[in-house]
Amino acid sequence: MFDSLQALPEDPILGLMAAFRADPASRKIDLGVGVYKDEHGKTPVLAAVRAAEQAVLADQQTKTYVGPGGNDQFNALMTELILGKQHTALTSRRVRGVQAPGGCGALRLGAELLIATGSRPTVHVSDPTWANHVPLLSGAGLKLESYPYFDARTGAVRFDAMLERLDALPAGDVVLLHGCCHNPTGADLSMEQWRKVADVLLQRRLIPYVDIAYQGLGEGIEQDAEGARLIAATVPEALVAVSCSKNFGLYRERVGLLMVLAENEAQANASASHLRKIARGIYSMPPDHGAAIVARILSEAKFNADWRNELDAMRNRMLKLRHTFAAALTKTCNAEVGTAIDRQRGMFSMLPLTPEAVDTLREKHHIYMTRDGRINIAGISLESIDYLAEAVGSVFRR
């Protein structure tokens, strides 16, 4: 049977990681993989996570299953973190949260729930979007189309074109929105733009699917959730996929949440029952360890305060790197490129480089990024900025 299978090309980002590790150069820079790194290129365990983990292990009395819906305390606390404790969607009991194996698992659960409705809506994703959105959603049987989003020339959102496209979509279709820190561009909607998008979603009876994987790494914990909160306060139905990989540093623990907003409490309960059945049929039960750590951090004041301080430090470090790198690019490329990088937020940005230029950076300067020019800002160090900016300038087409 298996002799009919042909080897597939390696995932571009995973292949980039392998190539970087195999490069014997003493001076090399990895801007590909989307993980937070410190000045020494390490991805540390957060002190708050380490302390909460020790507390979880000390108190743990069993390793039995948590159930298809996952850790109830985690679900409730993460829902409050995203929406705020007094959000109208919570007080009206129209929201249910189900734990998932990472943000990817949450996205797939949402896709399967859309299939379960029987409507098989088309999902519209931004151009560009995170590469894994495509297999996660289309793999469930959903059709994907794109809407205009990023202007590579200016480094900003093509908002008028985006809004025009959304305003022409048929009722019942789904619009995937990046809650903050757009991946791969770093170009986010302003709150004024979020309000206009929410109005169009309501008027056209479209279903928003908000993916929020970087809360706290853009402008702040509360600020980064404002778009999702506005959407949930405006429309009758929505999906929100959440990841704890980046802001808690729990990448390998696979900690995520899918939130469902329904028109009323009964529909919310029905949706949650379907999600539990879907989860049961895919992976049966989610892993508990990472979710228990997050629940401990969010429920205990000391852990919570320490985590927020560490998250602030991570965000501020990336903002400093952005500002410094943007200033350097202004000198080696031009002011437009520097300005675009400086006003974007989160872990990623896209350099206006051709695939051939990216290849040259890798082959000649040992600088690794995806061929579309996406870079991980956290992969830069202050020490490497001048070298990086000079190299980018050498292949930049003015």
JOURRA-V984197 format. One record per helix or strand of 3 or more residues. SS is the DSSP state (H for helix, E for strand). FROM is the first residue (numbers start at 1). TO is the last residue. Records with the same first field share a line. If there is no record, write none. Layout:
SS->FROM-TO  FROM-TO
//
This chain:
H->2-4  12-22  47-59  72-83  88-91  102-116  131-138  159-166  191-204  221-224  226-234  245-248  251-253  265-282  289-299  301-332  335-343  355-365  377-379  382-395
E->95-101  123-127  144-148  174-178  207-212  238-243  255-261  348-350  374-376
//
